[in-house]
Amino acid sequence: MAKLSGFPEYSPRERIVEQAVLDHLRATFELHGFASVETRAVEPLEVLLRKGEIDKEVYGVRRLAGDGDADLALHFDLTVPFARYVTENAGTLDFPFRRYQIQKVWRGERPQQGRFREFTQADIDIVGRDTLPFHADVEVAQVMAEALGGLMGLVGGAGATLQISNRKVLEGFYLGLGLAEPAAVMQVVDKLDKVSADKVRSMLADIGVGEEQASAVLALAEIVTTDTSFVQRVEALGVEHELLAEGLGELAEVVGSLATPAGVTVTADLRIARGLDYYTGTVFETRLAGYESLGSICSGGRYEKLASDNRSTYPGVGISLGVSRFLAALLADGLSATRSVPSAVLVAVTDEQHRSEAAEAARALRARGIASEIAPSAAKFGKQIRHAERRGIPFVWFPGDPHTVKDIRSGEQVEADPSAWTPPAGDLRPQVLATPSSSTPSEEKQ
Amino acid sequence: MAKLSGFPEYSPRERIVEQAVLDHLRATFELHGFASVETRAVEPLEVLLRKGEIDKEVYGVRRLAGDGDADLALHFDLTVPFARYVTENAGTLDFPFRRYQIQKVWRGERPQQGRFREFTQADIDIVGRDTLPFHADVEVAQVMAEALGGLMGLVGGAGATLQISNRKVLEGFYLGLGLAEPAAVMQVVDKLDKVSADKVRSMLADIGVGEEQASAVLALAEIVTTDTSFVQRVEALGVEHELLAEGLGELAEVVGSLATPAGVTVTADLRIARGLDYYTGTVFETRLAGYESLGSICSGGRYEKLASDNRSTYPGVGISLGVSRFLAALLADGLSATRSVPSAVLVAVTDEQHRSEAAEAARALRARGIASEIAPSAAKFGKQIRHAERRGIPFVWFPGDPHTVKDIRSGEQVEADPSAWTPPAGDLRPQVLATPSSSTPSEEKQ
């Protein structure tokens, strides 16, 4: 049977890499005190379609035997379900509420490189009731920067660039230029990473932007700095507006106060507009060096109204990492793990009558946290060693009097006590092996 | 909006309990060298319906914009997708293949206590190519017994009973009695935990089982032992058959060689038949003391043909824990966690101008693995302390010269260095708080 296109499944070795990535993300988010939330996979169809995003190609869900059930569908992101969760539980949640959510989502898009129909996202959001201080924007940027930094260390990535902008800067600048419909301008500017500046210039003309105004719009979009010097460069363009000043202040606060970890560059990048119209201030995108064709792997921003109910509105700021998208690309380039099983040790079996001795040795090893499995058959030792080799298990244990343990990579075999021996720390758990090519894009980018 | 019946969602505090349970299961399975597999949520409808189990109330899945797509449906267990995964990847997997799989499954059953439409299962299976040694049956029983033992310790459960039987014992015994259709007899015996022995006797009569034979059938089903003494009790019934002898040998091997952890009782229980007809030898069920109405929370067995392709058959043995079922019951009885967030420390903010000092203290704590969050506003300290209290965060940190840290439970406040102070080990992470009632069912059962 052919595999289902768009629904990737990992081999056990690839899954170990994915687990390491997800474990790292969870650990980072929890270190910052974010609480885990999981929402159900389905939402009422009306909840998903409320924002008019039928272009997400929603998957409907219906009991084969079901009549009169509510129309359900698989969620296509984690933001819409989270907004629903917040209003549904507003009476018992403590605000500001800081949560992370790592789950699969489904979109019926045409499968292509880096685009799947089932994929995993890792989101963090901070949501307030009625108000949310601006420093929440700084915080989600800081947490995701640390998450990305750790990821680069783990997978040997050549570096991630967290690109930060602010819709108030763009909107205020366009208003200051006398452009009456800044949202339309923003949607055109958002296409700058797909089409040429000349094409953007002609699209701007199509919506009534004059030539001089278009030049200013494009000049703004060219401003990229790794510090707060973008403020002077914007001011040098000579446009003034209250909203622009407010946005510049916010963006300078985020970019100026982030402590960026190794492997991550933070930029104020005024080309970043985010097409989605619910963002109202800070916006984020992220590019991975050497994998620019993936587009943004981690995006988000501030929304003044994540959700609302009869009594309150819930402003929020969040950022979402597309785990499957970047992981699939790195796995395709050779990202791997040292072994395909958790076991650090294979305990050999001399003959079936002595299987219980092997079980006892394994029990003594496990009691001290050393993952161990027992050979499935009392085959010749050479065959049992090959069993370990195929799985990447580094040690084979031979029960006996005395017990011995063999590092099958070096061939070294020593006497050992199953209740005292420990493998080197690096062999205790499977390790992620960075992509062989990871240094190449790094050099290209520098 | 009303919550969706059958699709439970946890509060952040309940989710911490669920994470602790899932972490424990994963750690146990990995300690025994089982590799993690995740399969996609959907399968082609034909794969799910192949076994004729439409009574599982399958959820169909279809793109709203989709025409001509394959008919897909959400998986209703993890065994059918795993069997498909094994044949699809048989060329690259190493056999015997030992995997665990912890994922959500969906069934459109009528929601009721302990029955959900979306729920989490934790499965382990060992699958061989063409052959699988019998000791694999012992191994999955041992691993799941350890998983259950740890769970009992974690949630304060009154104890789990792993009930083991063997279809060969039942089938051989019935054949030895001269009953030509043992499968039909087994299906009737399987109802013994739902209907009375008299009712079962009359149902046996309906399918042509004589009175004396029925008495023998019921006598066999009454045999429950915690050791291998069931063998003599069966032999005392005076029935002989080759298959019976083989089954008794197998069952004695499993029951006799398990090392049972605290909190778990293992029984040979000849009432256990498992209705499903693909089991061919060892079968497992599990009851939770005080929660007998949930039925079996953990079931499985040996199947000579988990899957097959053109070249091979794949025998397997596995066991599946219904995580949501028992967790929901315990949460309803008050199982909880010490806090609703991962944070061990809330860092107070003196005034907004000094927020960066709070961030620095938090960074120093996190650098040593201490989950910390920063107060969202520079409110009066009393209000900041209540912010911590509501979330169950045990410590509030006051940046300054010197820094101080307050245990808000005792009120004790001491000078401390953010780059050296550590909380007591029990406060570092949220802890599971056992159900208040957990001792009651325990006493009832003893």
Interface residues (C-beta under 8 A of the other chain):
Chain A: M1 K3 L4 F7 P8 E9 Y10 S11 P12 R15 I16 Q19 E30 L31 H32 G33 F34 A35 S36 V37 E38 T39 R40 A41 V42 P44 V47 I54 E57 V58 Y59 G60 V61 R62 R63 L64 A65 G66 A70 L72 A73 L74 R84 Y85 T87 E88 N89 T92 L93 D94 P96 R98 R99 K104 W106 G108 E118 G128 P133 H135 A136 E139 S257 A259 S340 V341 P342 S343 R355 S356 R363 R366 G369 A371 S372 E373 I374 P376 S377 H387 R390 R391
Chain B: M1 K3 L4 F7 P8 E9 Y10 S11 P12 R15 I16 Q19 E30 L31 H32 G33 F34 A35 S36 V37 E38 T39 R40 A41 V42 P44 V47 I54 E57 V58 Y59 G60 V61 R62 R63 L64 A65 G66 A70 L72 A73 L74 R84 Y85 E88 N89 T92 L93 D94 P96 R98 R99 K104 W106 G108 E118 G128 P133 H135 A136 E139 S257 A259 S340 V341 P342 S343 R355 S356 R363 R366 G369 A371 S372 E373 I374 P376 S377 H387 R390 R391
